[in-house]
Amino acid sequence: RGIRHAVLGVEPGDRSWRWVGAAGEADAGGAEMTPETPFFLASVTKLYIGAAILRLHEQGRLSIDDRLVDCLPADLVAGLHRYRSVDRTADLTLRHLLSHASGLPEYLVEAPRGRQALLDRVMHEDFMWDIADVAAMVRAVPGAWYVPRPFDGRRHTIRYSDTNFQFLIAVIEAVTGQPVDEAFAT
């Protein structure tokens, strides 16, 4: 009751078979839901992103204590974390991103001076953005929320920011050499 559509996939750990099915209406126009119908997952993918990062950590392909600046190109991450005019981007680790302890502003809702936030813009126009756009949006806002602290047993400030996971996706893609959806499948 109240569920408009569903997609379900089942596959054993040995991947010897797979079943995917869908039911319901995909949109208000009555289009049939299929397994290929795109829909907004929101933060559900953070579970997969975090698991992929931890899997790469287990495999020794990265460490969650690696600095972000060592994982991604300098032109992408330079100047991301500015707090009171001091660039602290080099202090950010993957652990900071995973735990929302980076202080990076939320690229979806923080508005650059004199402009609309991205979330407001997407309500009125259809467009795409990539990680370079996310980096540009973060640099365009007044600055980071707080300074990232070392993980040394002291308390941490934590504030949800999807920006963290956008950069973790970029790390997954850089380490695996695959688009994130393919990396999830391996």
Secondary structure as UniProt FT lines:
FT   STRAND          5..10
FT   TURN            13..14
FT   STRAND          19..25
FT   TURN            28..29
FT   TURN            35..36
FT   HELIX           42..44
FT   HELIX           45..58
FT   TURN            59..60
FT   TURN            64..65
FT   HELIX           68..71
FT   HELIX           74..77
FT   TURN            78..79
FT   STRAND          82..83
FT   TURN            84..85
FT   STRAND          86..87
FT   HELIX           89..91
FT   HELIX           94..98
FT   TURN            99..100
FT   TURN            107..109
FT   TURN            113..114
FT   HELIX           118..122
FT   TURN            123..124
FT   HELIX           131..140
FT   HELIX           162..176
FT   HELIX           180..185
//
